Amino acid sequence: MHHALNHCTYGERVERALYAAVGDLAASAGWFAYDAGQQQAATGLYNEALQAGMLAGDGMLQACVWSNLAMQARLLDRDQEALRIGRAAVETRQAKADP
């Protein structure tokens, strides 16, 4: 999908749908990587999913990724980081517009 996004031209609706699909896939892969004990890979995939969600304008995807990042931090006993992630999620413009 990255090749299609980077080497083709689409209308805005199709481009957003592609970013949403890439984001969903990256978020799922991030959870699987976390579950497999690959924390760095999980974080990278969550960051990719969050970026794709922003480019897609998909508030639900962004909320899911923020939640996954906070849960990962919490499960790794990084409570303060989990709290900061939660605050960042609430403070984002998209979260305010689409709670």
N, C-alpha and C positions, 0 to 999 in steps of 0.2 A: 504494500500500500504506500510506503514511503516513496517508492519510485514513481508511482502514479501522482502523488501529491507534488513531487518536486519537478517532474518533467512533462506534465500535461497542464492544459488550461481548461478550467471548468467555470461554469456559472457559480454564483455565490451559494445557491441552495445545494448544489452537488458537492462543492468544496466543503461546506459545513458538515454535510452528511459523511463525507470521507474522514474528516477530522474526528467526528463523533465515533465512527467505527474504529479508527486507530486508537482513540482514547479508551474506549470500552475494552479493546483487546489488551492494551498496555496495563490497564487497571487489573484485569483478570490475571494476566501474566505476573504482575507485581504480587498479587496475593499468593499465587503458586510459588513464586520465588521465596517469599517470606516463609511460607509453610515448609519449604525445603531447606531453610536455614541460610539462605543466600541473601543476607540483609542489604548489602551494597547493591546487588542487582534489583532487589525489590524497591529500594529507594529510587534508583534510576528510572525504573519502569513507572513508578508512581509520579515522578516528576514529568516524564513524557506524557502520561495520561492527563495530568493537570494542565499542561501546556496545550494539548490537543483539545481538552474541554473548553479552555478559554478561547481558542481559535474557532471552535465550533459554536461558541455562545451557548453551550449546554450546561445550564446551572445544576441539573441533577447529577451529571457526570462529575462536575467539579466538587459537589457536596460529597459524593461517594469517595472520591480520591482523598479529599481532606480527611474524611472519616477513617479511611484505610491508613493514612499517614499517622493520624493520632493514635489509632489502635496499635500500630506497629511500635510506636514510641512507648506506649503504655505497657505492652507485653514485654518490652525489653527493659522495663523498670526505669524508664526515662520520663517520670511523671511531669516534671516541669516543661519538658519539650512537648509532651502531649497537650498540656495546657496552653502553651504558646501557639501550637498548631491550631487548636480550637479557636483561640482568639483571632488568629490570622484569617481563618475561614469566615468568621462572623464579620470581620472588618472588610472583607473584599466587597467591591462594588456589586458584583454579581450576586453574592449572598444576600446583600441588602435588598436588591431588586427582586430576588426570587428565593424567599426563605424556604 
